[in-house]
Amino acid sequence: MKAGDGNYIVGLGPFEECKVAPENSTAFYVNDFALSCEQPWKVPAEIIEVSSLADIGYCKHELEVVWDQLEADSFAGVFAEINDMIVKGVIEKSVPVATERGQLIKGDGDTLLAGMQHLGAPFYSYGWSRDGSGFCGATPELLFEQDGRSLKTMALAGTAKTDERAVFAVDGKEIREHEFVAQTMVAKLSDIGTVERSDRSILDLGQLVHFHTPINVELFAERGVDELIKRLHPTPALGPLPRTQETLDLLSRWRNRLDCPPCFGAPFGLLKDGVFTSLVAIRGIHWQGSDVAVPSGCGVIEASRLVNEWRELRLKREAVRAVMGL
């Protein structure tokens, strides 16, 4: 894992697995979107810090993937069901996922890790590889960072191509989608601390731009990391609004129908020197053996239109494939 322009923090196995955050160890948090892993904390046998993955043998080699054609039919069916739930008042927003799949014919999981471009701030690089399967990527989204009673998080929602920035800045649909996320994040945190919400701005990620609102919290009392993960995941940027067991079950059903990798959008974190940093595992590639998958999600609200959301999903996957050299 690497934050912005910092070094990679790499854990080497074998890993000790724990149910709760260890008190005096450096550990990684690895779970799926449903938080179904009973022992998500992974304490490595060794921790090393390097400026490049090549320093520990992850050298770039030729990669080649034969991609399957991604059809819109299944996504269109789920999109229609979400719209129906919105009309009925069950949800205001949900986040379906489309997944492009393929077969590695040159390279493997380690090659995918080595092939990631070195991205600095505002990206966080992450990866996990074990027993021939794993995932890696570079995400702009921080779930939260906690240092004692200080917590920082963000709302990151609303997407457009960089060359559409001027129109994006005044796009009512994209602004409403972002405000759903920002206001809900503030509401989730207001009962446990003093919340300071910054102004909405545009975050430029090269090919894409997003609306971005930093949120800082001074907690009334120190909170456990596991408790905060359950409180904040999934954020409205990746989950339903309102977030109830019924709407979470609907989202889980839609993700399964669309063959979404289970760890897409899940928390991925590092506990080091008493500071816990948790990312939202988006903008990445997932693999199991030679099978590879690039998922992308989009926020669907009442004003959403199928053709626009399908285009947004493609743009996000293209950005990932560019980062991965694919």
C-alpha positions as CSV (number, residue, x, y, z in Angstrom):
1,M,0.0,0.0,0.0
2,K,1.2,3.5,-0.8
3,A,-0.3,6.9,0.0
4,G,0.2,9.5,-2.6
5,D,3.9,10.2,-3.2
6,G,5.1,8.2,-0.2
7,N,6.8,4.8,-0.1
8,Y,5.2,1.4,-0.5
9,I,4.5,-0.4,2.7
10,V,4.7,-4.1,1.9
11,G,3.8,-7.0,4.1
12,L,5.3,-10.4,3.5
13,G,3.7,-13.7,4.7
14,P,3.0,-15.9,6.3
15,F,0.2,-13.8,7.8
16,E,-1.4,-14.2,11.2
17,E,-5.1,-13.6,10.9
18,C,-7.1,-11.8,13.6
19,K,-10.7,-11.0,14.2
20,V,-10.1,-7.5,15.6
21,A,-7.4,-4.9,15.1
22,P,-4.1,-5.9,16.9
23,E,-3.0,-3.5,19.5
24,N,0.8,-3.3,19.0
25,S,1.4,-4.7,15.5
26,T,1.4,-3.4,12.0
27,A,-1.4,-5.1,10.1
28,F,-3.4,-5.0,6.9
29,Y,-7.2,-5.0,6.8
30,V,-8.5,-7.2,3.9
31,N,-12.2,-7.9,3.6
32,D,-15.0,-8.2,1.0
33,F,-17.7,-5.7,0.3
34,A,-20.2,-7.5,2.6
35,L,-17.6,-7.6,5.4
36,S,-18.1,-11.3,5.7
37,C,-14.5,-12.3,6.5
38,E,-14.4,-13.4,10.2
39,Q,-10.6,-12.6,10.4
40,P,-10.0,-9.6,8.2
41,W,-6.8,-8.4,10.0
42,K,-3.6,-9.8,8.5
43,V,-0.4,-9.5,10.5
44,P,2.6,-10.1,8.2
45,A,5.7,-11.9,9.2
46,E,7.8,-9.0,7.8
47,I,7.1,-5.4,6.9
48,I,9.4,-3.6,4.4
49,E,9.3,0.0,3.0
50,V,10.4,0.6,-0.6
51,S,10.2,3.4,-3.1
52,S,9.5,1.0,-5.9
53,L,8.1,-2.5,-6.1
54,A,11.0,-3.4,-8.4
55,D,13.2,-3.1,-5.2
56,I,11.6,-6.4,-4.0
57,G,11.5,-8.2,-7.3
58,Y,8.2,-7.0,-8.9
59,C,9.7,-6.2,-12.2
60,K,7.6,-5.3,-15.3
61,H,7.1,-8.0,-17.9
62,E,4.9,-8.2,-20.9
63,L,1.2,-8.4,-20.2
64,E,-1.5,-9.5,-22.6
65,V,-5.2,-10.1,-21.9
66,V,-7.9,-11.3,-24.3
67,W,-11.0,-9.4,-23.2
68,D,-14.6,-10.7,-23.4
69,Q,-17.1,-8.4,-25.0
70,L,-19.2,-6.7,-22.3
71,E,-22.9,-6.6,-23.2
72,A,-25.3,-4.0,-21.8
73,D,-28.3,-6.3,-21.4
74,S,-27.7,-7.5,-17.8
75,F,-26.8,-4.0,-16.6
76,A,-29.8,-2.5,-18.3
77,G,-32.1,-4.9,-16.5
78,V,-30.6,-4.0,-13.1
79,F,-30.7,-0.3,-14.0
80,A,-34.5,-0.7,-14.7
81,E,-35.0,-2.4,-11.4
82,I,-33.2,0.3,-9.5
83,N,-35.3,2.9,-11.2
84,D,-38.4,1.0,-10.2
85,M,-37.3,0.9,-6.6
86,I,-36.6,4.7,-6.7
87,V,-40.2,5.3,-8.1
88,K,-41.6,3.2,-5.3
89,G,-39.7,5.2,-2.7
90,V,-37.6,2.2,-1.5
91,I,-34.3,3.9,-2.3
92,E,-33.0,7.2,-3.5
93,K,-29.8,5.9,-4.9
94,S,-27.9,2.7,-5.5
95,V,-24.6,1.7,-7.2
96,P,-24.7,-1.1,-9.7
97,V,-21.4,-2.5,-11.0
98,A,-20.5,-3.6,-14.5
99,T,-17.5,-6.0,-14.8
100,E,-15.3,-6.5,-17.9
101,R,-13.6,-9.9,-17.9
102,G,-10.8,-11.6,-19.8
103,Q,-8.0,-14.1,-19.8
104,L,-4.3,-13.5,-19.1
105,I,-2.3,-15.1,-21.9
106,K,0.9,-13.4,-20.9
107,G,1.8,-12.6,-17.3
108,D,0.2,-13.4,-13.9
109,G,-0.9,-11.7,-10.7
110,D,2.6,-10.6,-9.8
111,T,3.0,-9.2,-13.3
112,L,-0.2,-7.2,-12.8
113,L,1.2,-5.8,-9.5
114,A,4.5,-4.9,-11.1
115,G,2.7,-3.3,-14.1
116,M,0.9,-0.6,-12.1
117,Q,2.0,2.9,-13.0
118,H,3.6,4.9,-10.2
119,L,0.8,7.3,-9.3
120,G,1.3,10.0,-6.8
121,A,-1.2,12.1,-4.9
122,P,-4.2,12.1,-4.8
123,F,-4.1,8.4,-5.5
124,Y,-3.6,5.6,-3.0
125,S,-2.0,2.4,-4.5
126,Y,-3.0,-0.9,-3.0
127,G,-2.7,-4.6,-3.7
128,W,-3.2,-8.1,-2.2
129,S,-2.0,-11.3,-3.6
130,R,-2.3,-14.8,-2.1
131,D,-2.6,-18.3,-3.4
132,G,-2.9,-17.3,-7.0
133,S,-5.6,-14.7,-6.6
134,G,-5.8,-11.1,-5.6
135,F,-6.4,-7.5,-6.6
136,C,-4.5,-4.3,-7.0
137,G,-5.2,-0.7,-8.1
138,A,-4.9,3.0,-7.5
139,T,-7.9,4.6,-5.8
140,P,-8.6,8.3,-5.2
141,E,-11.1,7.5,-2.5
142,L,-10.2,7.4,1.2
143,L,-12.8,5.7,3.5
144,F,-11.2,7.2,6.5
145,E,-7.9,7.8,8.3
146,Q,-7.9,7.7,12.1
147,D,-5.2,9.0,14.4
148,G,-6.4,9.0,18.0
149,R,-9.5,11.2,18.1
150,S,-8.8,12.8,14.7
151,L,-10.5,11.4,11.7
152,K,-10.6,12.5,8.1
153,T,-12.7,11.2,5.3
154,M,-14.3,12.5,2.1
155,A,-17.2,12.5,-0.2
156,L,-16.1,11.6,-3.8
157,A,-19.0,11.3,-6.3
158,G,-19.9,12.6,-9.7
159,T,-17.8,11.8,-12.7
160,A,-17.0,13.3,-16.1
161,K,-14.2,13.4,-18.7
162,T,-11.6,16.0,-18.0
163,D,-12.4,17.9,-21.2
164,E,-16.0,18.3,-20.0
165,R,-15.0,19.9,-16.7
166,A,-16.8,23.3,-17.4
167,V,-20.1,21.6,-18.1
168,F,-19.6,19.1,-15.2
169,A,-19.2,22.0,-12.7
170,V,-22.8,23.1,-13.3
171,D,-24.4,19.6,-14.0
172,G,-27.4,19.4,-11.7
173,K,-27.6,15.6,-11.8
174,E,-23.9,15.2,-10.8
175,I,-24.1,17.8,-8.1
176,R,-27.2,16.1,-6.6
177,E,-25.5,12.7,-6.6
178,H,-22.5,14.3,-4.8
179,E,-24.6,16.0,-2.3
180,F,-26.4,12.8,-1.4
181,V,-23.0,11.4,-0.5
182,A,-21.6,14.4,1.3
183,Q,-24.7,15.1,3.4
184,T,-25.1,11.4,4.4
185,M,-21.4,11.2,5.4
186,V,-21.8,14.3,7.7
187,A,-25.0,12.8,9.2
188,K,-23.2,9.5,10.0
189,L,-20.5,11.3,11.9
190,S,-22.2,14.1,13.6
191,D,-23.3,12.0,16.6
192,I,-19.7,10.9,17.4
193,G,-17.7,14.0,16.8
194,T,-17.5,17.7,15.7
195,V,-17.7,17.6,11.9
196,E,-16.0,20.2,9.6
197,R,-17.1,19.9,6.0
198,S,-15.0,21.7,3.4
199,D,-16.4,23.3,0.2
200,R,-17.1,21.0,-2.8
201,S,-14.3,21.2,-5.4
202,I,-13.3,19.3,-8.6
203,L,-10.7,16.7,-8.3
204,D,-8.7,16.2,-11.5
205,L,-7.4,12.7,-12.0
206,G,-6.1,13.0,-15.5
207,Q,-8.6,11.3,-17.7
208,L,-11.5,11.9,-15.3
209,V,-12.8,14.5,-12.9
210,H,-14.9,14.1,-9.8
211,F,-16.6,16.3,-7.2
212,H,-14.7,16.1,-4.0
213,T,-15.5,17.3,-0.5
214,P,-13.0,16.7,2.4
215,I,-14.6,16.0,5.8
216,N,-12.6,16.3,9.1
217,V,-13.9,15.1,12.5
218,E,-12.7,15.6,16.0
219,L,-14.2,12.6,17.8
220,F,-15.8,13.1,21.2
221,A,-14.0,9.9,22.3
222,E,-11.6,7.6,20.6
223,R,-13.4,4.9,18.6
224,G,-12.3,1.4,17.6
225,V,-11.2,0.9,14.0
226,D,-13.6,-2.0,13.5
227,E,-16.5,0.0,14.7
228,L,-15.7,2.9,12.4
229,I,-15.4,0.6,9.4
230,K,-18.9,-0.8,10.1
231,R,-20.3,2.7,10.5
232,L,-18.8,4.2,7.3
233,H,-18.8,1.2,4.9
234,P,-20.3,1.3,2.4
235,T,-20.3,5.0,1.9
236,P,-23.2,6.4,-0.2
237,A,-20.7,6.7,-3.1
238,L,-20.6,2.8,-3.3
239,G,-23.7,1.8,-1.4
240,P,-27.5,2.5,-1.3
241,L,-29.3,5.5,0.2
242,P,-30.9,5.1,2.6
243,R,-28.7,2.3,4.0
244,T,-30.9,-0.3,5.5
245,Q,-30.7,-4.1,5.6
246,E,-33.3,-4.2,2.8
247,T,-31.5,-1.8,0.5
248,L,-28.1,-3.5,1.3
249,D,-29.7,-6.9,0.4
250,L,-31.0,-5.4,-2.9
251,L,-27.5,-4.1,-3.7
252,S,-25.9,-7.4,-2.9
253,R,-28.4,-9.2,-5.2
254,W,-27.7,-6.8,-8.0
255,R,-23.9,-7.1,-7.6
256,N,-24.1,-10.9,-7.7
257,R,-26.3,-10.9,-10.8
258,L,-23.7,-8.6,-12.5
259,D,-20.9,-10.9,-11.5
260,C,-19.1,-8.2,-9.5
261,P,-15.8,-9.3,-7.7
262,P,-16.6,-9.6,-4.0
263,C,-13.7,-7.3,-2.9
264,F,-14.6,-4.4,-5.3
265,G,-15.5,-1.3,-3.3
266,A,-14.5,-3.0,0.0
267,P,-12.3,-1.4,2.7
268,F,-8.6,-2.1,2.4
269,G,-6.5,-0.7,5.2
270,L,-3.2,-0.4,6.9
271,L,-2.6,0.0,10.7
272,K,0.8,1.3,11.4
273,D,2.3,3.3,14.3
274,G,-1.2,3.7,15.8
275,V,-2.6,5.3,12.6
276,F,-5.2,3.5,10.5
277,T,-5.7,4.3,6.9
278,S,-8.6,2.7,5.0
279,L,-9.1,3.0,1.3
280,V,-12.1,2.2,-0.9
281,A,-10.8,-0.5,-3.2
282,I,-12.0,0.8,-6.5
283,R,-10.1,1.6,-9.8
284,G,-8.4,-1.8,-9.8
285,I,-8.1,-5.2,-11.4
286,H,-9.0,-8.5,-9.8
287,W,-7.6,-12.0,-10.7
288,Q,-7.9,-15.6,-9.9
289,G,-5.4,-17.7,-11.8
290,S,-5.6,-16.4,-15.4
291,D,-9.1,-15.0,-15.1
292,V,-9.0,-11.2,-14.7
293,A,-11.8,-8.7,-14.1
294,V,-12.1,-4.9,-14.2
295,P,-15.2,-3.7,-12.4
296,S,-16.7,-0.2,-12.4
297,G,-19.7,1.2,-10.6
298,C,-21.9,4.2,-11.0
299,G,-24.4,6.0,-8.7
300,V,-28.0,5.8,-10.0
301,I,-30.5,8.4,-8.9
302,E,-33.8,9.5,-10.3
303,A,-32.1,11.8,-12.8
304,S,-29.8,9.1,-14.2
305,R,-30.0,7.9,-17.7
306,L,-28.9,4.5,-18.9
307,V,-26.8,5.7,-21.9
308,N,-24.9,8.2,-19.7
309,E,-24.2,5.7,-16.9
310,W,-23.0,3.0,-19.3
311,R,-20.6,5.6,-20.8
312,E,-19.3,6.5,-17.3
313,L,-18.7,2.9,-16.5
314,R,-16.6,2.5,-19.7
315,L,-14.6,5.6,-19.0
316,K,-13.7,4.3,-15.5
317,R,-12.6,0.9,-16.8
318,E,-10.5,2.5,-19.5
319,A,-8.8,4.6,-16.9
320,V,-8.0,1.5,-14.9
321,R,-6.7,-0.4,-18.0
322,A,-4.4,2.6,-18.8
323,V,-2.9,2.5,-15.3
324,M,-2.3,-1.2,-15.5
325,G,-0.7,-1.0,-19.0
326,L,-3.6,-3.0,-20.5
